[in-house]
Amino acid sequence: MAHNYVSPHALCPFYSQEQPRVLFCEGPFPGSSLRLGFRGSAKAHKQRYCCAEWEDCPLARMLWAEHDAGPMIERKDRLRPAMAGEQKL
């Protein structure tokens, strides 16, 4: 069983954790997550989107648009939109 790892280099506010072939992102609902599985390594996607150009990631764009008008939530050293029912920290 693969162990989950949290990259200190991730900039995306929706990035949660990863495995060698899987990226986990915060989901559209409080307490939910999305699992992004890859046939090979997830490294290229993570380096391009999670650690650099996260604003261009299709998944991040969808999640951001879903919550664009709401308050922001602090998470680590990043901000992300508040999910429905979530209170601003």
C-alpha positions as CSV (number, residue, x, y, z in Angstrom):
1,M,0.0,0.0,0.0
2,A,1.4,3.4,-1.0
3,H,2.0,6.0,1.7
4,N,0.6,9.5,1.3
5,Y,3.0,12.4,1.1
6,V,2.4,16.1,1.4
7,S,4.7,18.2,-0.8
8,P,6.1,21.4,0.8
9,H,6.5,22.8,-2.7
10,A,2.8,22.7,-3.7
11,L,1.4,26.1,-4.3
12,C,-2.2,25.1,-5.4
13,P,-4.7,26.0,-2.7
14,F,-6.6,22.7,-3.5
15,Y,-3.6,20.3,-3.3
16,S,-4.0,18.0,-0.4
17,Q,-1.5,15.1,-0.7
18,E,-0.1,12.5,-3.1
19,Q,1.1,9.1,-3.9
20,P,3.4,8.2,-6.8
21,R,0.5,7.8,-9.2
22,V,-2.2,9.7,-7.4
23,L,-2.8,13.3,-6.5
24,F,-5.5,14.2,-3.9
25,C,-7.2,17.6,-4.1
26,E,-9.7,19.2,-1.8
27,G,-13.2,18.5,-3.1
28,P,-16.1,20.8,-3.8
29,F,-17.8,20.0,-0.5
30,P,-16.6,20.5,3.1
31,G,-14.5,17.5,4.1
32,S,-14.5,16.0,0.6
33,S,-11.5,15.2,-1.6
34,L,-10.9,14.4,-5.3
35,R,-8.6,11.6,-6.3
36,L,-6.7,12.2,-9.6
37,G,-5.2,8.9,-10.7
38,F,-2.5,8.5,-13.5
39,R,-1.4,5.4,-15.4
40,G,2.2,6.4,-14.8
41,S,3.7,8.9,-12.4
42,A,1.8,11.9,-11.3
43,K,5.1,13.9,-11.0
44,A,4.8,15.8,-14.3
45,H,1.3,17.0,-13.5
46,K,2.3,17.9,-10.0
47,Q,5.4,19.9,-11.1
48,R,3.5,21.8,-13.8
49,Y,0.3,22.5,-12.0
50,C,0.5,21.9,-8.2
51,C,3.9,23.5,-7.8
52,A,3.9,26.2,-10.5
53,E,1.0,27.1,-12.8
54,W,-1.9,26.0,-10.6
55,E,-4.2,28.7,-12.0
56,D,-4.0,26.8,-15.4
57,C,-5.0,23.4,-13.9
58,P,-8.4,22.5,-15.2
59,L,-9.4,21.0,-11.9
60,A,-8.3,24.0,-9.9
61,R,-10.1,26.3,-12.3
62,M,-13.3,24.4,-11.9
63,L,-13.0,24.4,-8.1
64,W,-12.1,28.1,-8.0
65,A,-15.0,29.0,-10.2
66,E,-17.4,27.0,-8.1
67,H,-16.5,29.1,-5.0
68,D,-15.3,32.3,-6.7
69,A,-17.7,34.7,-4.9
70,G,-17.2,33.3,-1.3
71,P,-14.7,34.2,1.5
72,M,-11.2,32.8,1.5
73,I,-9.9,30.2,3.9
74,E,-6.3,30.1,5.1
75,R,-4.7,26.7,4.6
76,K,-1.0,26.4,5.5
77,D,0.6,29.4,3.7
78,R,-2.1,29.5,1.0
79,L,-5.6,30.8,0.6
80,R,-8.5,29.0,-1.1
81,P,-12.1,29.7,-1.5
82,A,-14.4,28.7,1.4
83,M,-16.6,25.7,0.6
84,A,-20.3,25.8,1.3
85,G,-21.0,25.7,5.0
86,E,-17.4,26.4,6.0
87,Q,-16.5,29.4,8.2
88,K,-13.6,31.6,7.4
89,L,-10.7,31.0,9.8
